[in-house]
Every structure is written in C-alpha cells, then in structure tokens.
Amino acid sequence: MTDLTERASKLDAEDPLAYLRAEFDLDPAVVYLDGNSLGAPPRRVADRVGEVVREQWGRRLIRSWPESWWTAPERVGEKIAPLVGAAPGQLVVADSTSVNLFKALVGAVRLAPGRREIVVDAATFPTDGYIAESVAELTGTVLRPVAMDELDYVLGDQTAVVLLNHVDYRTGRLYDMAAATERVHEAGARVVWDLCHSAGVLPIELDALGVDLAVGCTYKFLNGGPGAPAFIYVPHDLQESFRQPLSGWGGHRDPFAMAPAYEPAPGIARARAGTPDILSLLALEAALEVWDGVDLDDVRAKGLALTGFFMECVDELLGDAVEVVTPRDGNRGHQVSLRHPGAGALVAEMTAREVIGDFRTPDVLRFGFAPLYTTYGDACRAARTLSDILADAAAGH
Ligand SMILES: Cc1ncc(COP(=O)(O)O)c(C=O)c1O
C-alpha cells in the first residue's frame, strides 16, 4: 500500500502535464474520475462567460452577431480540428451529438444510392442506435446491428453506411480506426465515426485515414461544460455532395438573403442548421484554449499510464473482488471499467466518500482518467477507497 502511494507521488512529480491541473477549478477534497462523462471546468471559462454576457451581449447587443457570433461554429471547429487530425474548413461545432449523427447518417445514405443497409455496432451508445433506427425508417433502409468482431461478415454491396464508436463507452475498448475504415471502404460503403470517447484522448487522423464523416461531443474530455455543442466533420472532398436533412437557414449559402429556396452553403457551413447556442459555444471556446501547446502524444502516454497504474492498484488492493473489463493492452481509451454485482451501491458509497466515478447498468463501475487534471494520487486513492468499502462491507459495518 505504502509502495503504491509512494509510486503515485513519484509519478506525479515526474508528470510533464502536471502543470495543467492548476488550469482547472477542482475541489481539492474530491477525486474526480468522471471526466469521461462531464469534464471539469477550466478556470478561464467562468470569466469568459461573464465577459460574454456583460460585454458581447450586454454592451454590443445584437451587433455581436456579425462581429463574432455568427461565424463562431466554424471558428470553434478550427480549434478542435487539430485534435482530430482535420485540416481547416472541415469541422463545425453545432447542435448535439445525436442531432449531428442524424445529419451524418442521412447524408451518408444519400451518398450511396441503391444500397439498402445501415450497419451499426450492436453495443453502441444507445443514442447512436436509436438515431440509426430512425434514419433507416426515414430513408427506407434496413438497420443491421452487429457485434464489432463480426463486422467483416456483414459488409457487402448492400451496405450504405457503417456507424462505429472509436471507444466503447461501457468497456473502454479502443477500436482500430484505420483497419475498420479500410474494411468499410473495401465494401464500397461510407463510415461514420462517433468520437465522443476519443476526442481529446489520443491523436486521431481523420484526414489521413480518409474517414467519411465523424461526430463527437465536447463536454467529456474537451471540457466544454454541460450540454456544450457537439462537432461534425465533413471532409473537403465530400462537402459538395453532402446533403444533410436539417436544411435550416444556418446552413444556407446566403442566410441573410432570406431567399425562399434552400441552397446549401458551399463548405462545412452546410452542416449547420439553426441559430448557434452562443453562451455554450463560447464557454467551449475558452475551455479549448487549455489545449494550446499541449501535445496529444503526451496526453495519450499519460492516459495509458494512469489507467495502467489504476489497474495495478486495483489488482493489488482488490484482487479478484472485482473484474477489470477494460483491455489491459493498449487498446483502451482513458477509462477503466470494473465489474461487480453491487456496482451501483459501490459507486454511490464512493461518491459519499468524495471519489466520483459512475455506474453503468447492470454491473459496471466506470472511472475516467483525464490526463489534463487527473493525478496518479487520484488513481491510488480511488482504488483504496473501493477496497475500504468492500472491506467495511465484509466486516459488516
Ligand atoms: C458514444 C456516445 N455518443 C453519443 C453520446 C451522447 O449524445 P448527445 O450529446 O446527443 O447527448 C454519448 C454520451 O455520453 C456517447 O457516449
């Protein structure tokens, strides 16, 4: 035990990203391991939102729309682009992940006339499956949920689009984006990647891998705040043929011409729909500044080290009292999921002891490790708290 604590202190002292924790407004009494659900607030966000309300809204009033607000979805998109390997002009921040999934899936089906199937990972985050089902119904296609290991067997000349998660939200398993994208393309289909659990986790190469479309949220590892708007990626070579279904004025070629007929904007702006959610969008813009000068390779290295160290602590302190479901090799995001039949009650008791993770039904305890602010000490304390709770329960306390 002492050994683990000492190792944690040493790892924290040697951590090249340790300076970033001071950028976040975290309660020092709390161990926060739920940044894979809701990232912690960068300190600068509160001031920025105050300034936006007081100055941009309060003083500039409606003049702020042409001065800075109308183009904010593209501007903030450019800040996310380098985190996902996208050259400028291909990413816009607008609406929620669910809404962007709808746009992307309908757009992808329209790019594949004559093909009748939408393939989706059967274990996907529920909203992806629900949206895909609705898109299938609306476009007259058939939804084929499939286990990821069986993807190869279902791809064929009927596949229009395949919707995949880069990291499985429940287990933390990371999928090989290069290999899966290639297999989907070999079948002549389009791929849509959901990057909710990988944006801000590891270097992603959307352009280099020739990904067709991608979406992701900004309130997890990108720390944009509750309900922060999501992003959608449409590469240059698809933009002209991409026809998304939410043909609102925000994506019009000339929104202020108030023309009677819809004509999509020439570039990524066509992925927009209506009025952007400015307060959330500009809170996100401030939050993304924390990434300036941060190397994603360092983030990835620390995320793997943190999750690896946590698993080591779990092995040593908890033994086989819990099952580690997250892959122990490098194929994981920055979360560790543990299985225990009393997971719900255990997470509740950990929270009561100021260690915050989350519970995923039916029996998973999920812990997220955000390398910008999570410490090795946090990882050690979380495992120790869980072990204490199980020991107390066994002793009948
Ligand atoms: C993989 C994945 N997709 C989508 C979502 C959520 O979509 P939305 O932002 O529309 O709520 C989540 C939320 O946790 C998620 O984990």
The ligand as an ORCA input file, in Angstrom:
! r2SCAN-3c Opt
* xyz 0 1
  C     -20.629      7.418    -27.653
  C     -21.633      8.475    -27.337
  N     -22.391      9.001    -28.314
  C     -23.302      9.972    -28.047
  C     -23.465     10.447    -26.762
  C     -24.462     11.481    -26.381
  O     -25.059     12.199    -27.370
  P     -25.676     13.630    -27.020
  O     -24.506     14.567    -26.873
  O     -26.547     13.952    -28.149
  O     -26.403     13.509    -25.733
  C     -22.687      9.932    -25.725
  C     -22.859     10.436    -24.344
  O     -22.316     10.007    -23.388
  C     -21.766      8.920    -26.017
  O     -21.019      8.375    -25.045
*
